[in-house]
């Protein structure tokens, strides 16, 4: 009788390069084996931002508007004094 042995393999993953390797078939007579190589697509470089509700955002806007208004008034006064 012939000895048939079954070999079970576990895929190995190389995360740094995104490869998965698996041995599919081993032929002991010819001393060869067949492997499969699967490449994962690299994720695109995206930044995911989480929006957090800031309850005092209106005060920030008010401060920005007051600063802009003060800058305009100062520039107008300086222009008027130089004339």
GICORTA-V709580 format. One record per backbone hydrogen bond with DSSP energy under -1.0 kcal/mol. NH is the residue of the N-H (numbers start at 0). CO is the residue of the C=O. If there is no record, write none. Layout:
BEGIN
<<NH CO> <NH CO>>
END
This chain:
BEGIN
<<11 20> <13 18> <17 13> <18 13> <19 37> <20 11> <21 35> <23 33> <24 33> <26 31> <31 26> <33 24> <35 21> <37 19> <39 17> <45 43> <56 53> <59 55> <60 56> <61 57> <62 58> <63 59> <64 60> <65 61> <66 62> <67 63> <68 64> <69 65> <70 66> <71 67> <72 68> <73 69> <74 70> <75 71> <76 72> <77 73> <78 74> <79 75> <80 76> <81 77>>
END
